[in-house]
Amino acid sequence: MLFRSCAGGVVFYKDEVFILKNEKDEWVLPKGKIRDCFLASETAVSRVKEETGVDADIVSSVGETSYEFYSLSRQRPVCNQIIWYIMESDTDQYSVKKSEGFKEGGFYHIDKAVDMITYSQDKSLVSLAYKKYLDLKKEELVV
């Protein structure tokens, strides 16, 4: 099995989160493989920008997920292990990169996005990240 270290972002704008529809019609979060000499945080920021056109800043880490699949192109099983970051955009402007294999995407209200997201672990991740994001925003107001 091929193991790949990846990083991604749960990107918020107010009470909305950014999700993408991939070539398999799955609603997912922006992420990508961590390349040599790059940190997970750098990868998350660059993949969010590359896939969505969104300039987002990291607010906090939020956790890790993993999943396995069979890669037809590699002719072997692959395990993606993803480090996730809570990220924030100061605008709802975006530009989905269709050249990256995405059909559509955008910022959706949290409740709608959770319903749309394909995989249960991503649904849980977004819910957890949003709760943590709100807590962090409350702390900012208190300080």
Disulfide bonds with the S-S distance in Angstrom:
none
